Amino acid sequence: MGTAVITGASAGLGAEFAQQLAAKGLDLILVARRRDKLEDVGQAVNAAYPQVSVTLIEGDLSKTETPAAIADSISATGVAVHYLVNNAGATGPRMLEDQEVGWSAHQAYLTLMMTSITELCHRLIPTMQAAGYGRVINVASVAGRIPRAGDSHYGPTKAYVIALSEALALTVKGQGVNVSALCPGFTHTDFHATAGMLDMKQSMPSLLWYGAEEVVRDGIRGVEKGQAVVVSGRLYRWLHPFMQSVWTRRLFKG
Ligand SMILES: NC(=O)c1ccc[n+]([C@@H]2O[C@H](COP(=O)([O-])OP(=O)(O)OC[C@H]3O[C@@H](n4cnc5c(N)ncnc54)[C@H](OP(=O)(O)O)[C@@H]3O)[C@@H](O)[C@H]2O)c1
């Protein structure tokens, strides 16, 4: 069936991608910083799908050298990758307020959220083009569609991921390679706990929240259909056309 690389596979959406792509018979290369969590995900996958080969790569994608190291270790094994899920991500420092961390922390965040994704596409998509088959899911967010005050890194990085995916989808059109930006809304994962945002999460209506299983299913289905932008969740699909209208922008001005 082939091999899938999944970044940010130690938790949340990435761990769910591992399960759903293993169910399709793909071998897995799982990337994240926390080896113990990657091992847990790998063991859970192998318990359900013993025939699937799982390789773990520890890597920090906020470091500029990591995508090349990942690509090198894949090519050393001789495995051809035909499925890439650029999923690793987090909230980061606030662009203006968080001065004390120094520019290098901001730079590292932009590397994680944009440069590493771009470099993995740059390094891995040509093999897919040569094979005439490939699937790439870049996990963005509906936050990439709505400019918000105080959110000055996260939303713009996700807007970049959407734009990158749309441009790549057009570039490889007709070559058997599908590229999608997956745009979830609020999703139950570790994301908000890691960011210290559990109070915010608990104060929000439950109808805004979706499960990781549904988001990942939407992403896999969307890339198979060749959709360049996949908005997950019925509510967010309905809201999506309004998100960039001048009226919606007024709502988010404060
Ligand atoms: N949850 C939501 O509401 C939501 C909504 C829209 C979009 N998203 C996007 O969905 C993607 C997955 O997030 P999630 O919700 O599944 O969050 P999560 O449960 O916190 O998982 C984040 C994953 O990213 C990895 N990661 C973070 N920083 C990394 C780094 N520097 N290098 C390598 N891996 C790193 C983490 O692994 P390690 O810590 O082990 O490195 C973890 O596996 C992100 O791109 C996020 O922006 C989430």
The ligand as an SDF file (V2000), in Angstrom:
LIG
                    3D

 48 52  0  0  0  0  0  0  0  0999 V2000
   -7.1300   21.1600   18.3340 N   0  0  0  0  0  0  0  0  0  0  0  0
   -7.6540   22.1520   17.6470 C   0  0  0  0  0  0  0  0  0  0  0  0
   -8.6580   22.7870   18.0740 O   0  0  0  0  0  0  0  0  0  0  0  0
   -7.0960   22.5110   16.2960 C   0  0  0  0  0  0  0  0  0  0  0  0
   -7.8800   23.3070   15.4350 C   0  0  0  0  0  0  0  0  0  0  0  0
   -7.3950   23.6420   14.1900 C   0  0  0  0  0  0  0  0  0  0  0  0
   -6.1350   23.2020   13.7950 C   0  0  0  0  0  0  0  0  0  0  0  0
   -5.3880   22.4590   14.6440 N   0  0  0  0  0  0  0  0  0  0  0  0
   -4.0500   22.0260   14.1710 C   0  0  0  0  0  0  0  0  0  0  0  0
   -3.9650   20.6210   14.2320 O   0  0  0  0  0  0  0  0  0  0  0  0
   -2.5970   20.2300   14.3090 C   0  0  0  0  0  0  0  0  0  0  0  0
   -2.4560   19.1580   15.3830 C   0  0  0  0  0  0  0  0  0  0  0  0
   -2.7680   19.7170   16.6410 O   0  0  0  0  0  0  0  0  0  0  0  0
   -3.5750   18.8940   17.7580 P   0  0  0  0  0  0  0  0  0  0  0  0
   -4.8580   19.5960   17.9620 O   0  0  0  0  0  0  0  0  0  0  0  0
   -3.5710   17.4530   17.4600 O   0  0  0  0  0  0  0  0  0  0  0  0
   -2.6670   19.2460   19.0350 O   0  0  0  0  0  0  0  0  0  0  0  0
   -1.8720   18.3070   20.0710 P   0  0  0  0  0  0  0  0  0  0  0  0
   -2.7400   17.2230   20.5740 O   0  0  0  0  0  0  0  0  0  0  0  0
   -1.2710   19.2760   21.0410 O   0  0  0  0  0  0  0  0  0  0  0  0
   -0.7120   17.6600   19.1620 O   0  0  0  0  0  0  0  0  0  0  0  0
    0.3010   18.4520   18.6060 C   0  0  0  0  0  0  0  0  0  0  0  0
    1.3380   17.5530   17.9680 C   0  0  0  0  0  0  0  0  0  0  0  0
    2.3530   18.3840   17.3510 O   0  0  0  0  0  0  0  0  0  0  0  0
    3.6140   17.9580   17.8130 C   0  0  0  0  0  0  0  0  0  0  0  0
    4.5480   19.0770   17.8850 N   0  0  0  0  0  0  0  0  0  0  0  0
    4.3900   20.2710   18.5020 C   0  0  0  0  0  0  0  0  0  0  0  0
    5.5020   21.0050   18.4120 N   0  0  0  0  0  0  0  0  0  0  0  0
    6.3960   20.2510   17.7020 C   0  0  0  0  0  0  0  0  0  0  0  0
    7.7300   20.4510   17.2940 C   0  0  0  0  0  0  0  0  0  0  0  0
    8.3940   21.5760   17.6290 N   0  0  0  0  0  0  0  0  0  0  0  0
    8.3510   19.4910   16.5680 N   0  0  0  0  0  0  0  0  0  0  0  0
    7.6960   18.3410   16.2620 C   0  0  0  0  0  0  0  0  0  0  0  0
    6.4220   18.0880   16.6250 N   0  0  0  0  0  0  0  0  0  0  0  0
    5.7890   19.0320   17.3540 C   0  0  0  0  0  0  0  0  0  0  0  0
    3.3610   17.3640   19.2070 C   0  0  0  0  0  0  0  0  0  0  0  0
    4.3660   16.3980   19.5000 O   0  0  0  0  0  0  0  0  0  0  0  0
    5.5680   16.5740   20.5630 P   0  0  0  0  0  0  0  0  0  0  0  0
    5.1030   17.5030   21.6370 O   0  0  0  0  0  0  0  0  0  0  0  0
    5.8020   15.1730   21.0320 O   0  0  0  0  0  0  0  0  0  0  0  0
    6.6950   17.1040   19.7320 O   0  0  0  0  0  0  0  0  0  0  0  0
    2.0290   16.6660   18.9850 C   0  0  0  0  0  0  0  0  0  0  0  0
    2.2390   15.3860   18.4380 O   0  0  0  0  0  0  0  0  0  0  0  0
   -1.8120   21.5150   14.6020 C   0  0  0  0  0  0  0  0  0  0  0  0
   -1.1770   21.9520   13.4170 O   0  0  0  0  0  0  0  0  0  0  0  0
   -2.8830   22.5130   15.0300 C   0  0  0  0  0  0  0  0  0  0  0  0
   -2.5270   23.8530   14.7570 O   0  0  0  0  0  0  0  0  0  0  0  0
   -5.8220   22.0920   15.8800 C   0  0  0  0  0  0  0  0  0  0  0  0
  1  2  1  0
  2  3  2  0
  2  4  1  0
  4  5  1  0
  4 48  2  0
  5  6  2  0
  6  7  1  0
  7  8  2  0
  8  9  1  0
  8 48  1  0
  9 10  1  0
  9 46  1  0
 10 11  1  0
 11 12  1  0
 11 44  1  0
 12 13  1  0
 13 14  1  0
 14 15  2  0
 14 16  1  0
 14 17  1  0
 17 18  1  0
 18 19  2  0
 18 20  1  0
 18 21  1  0
 21 22  1  0
 22 23  1  0
 23 24  1  0
 23 42  1  0
 24 25  1  0
 25 26  1  0
 25 36  1  0
 26 27  1  0
 26 35  1  0
 27 28  2  0
 28 29  1  0
 29 30  1  0
 29 35  2  0
 30 31  1  0
 30 32  2  0
 32 33  1  0
 33 34  2  0
 34 35  1  0
 36 37  1  0
 36 42  1  0
 37 38  1  0
 38 39  2  0
 38 40  1  0
 38 41  1  0
 42 43  1  0
 44 45  1  0
 44 46  1  0
 46 47  1  0
M  CHG  2   8   1  16  -1
M  END
$$$$
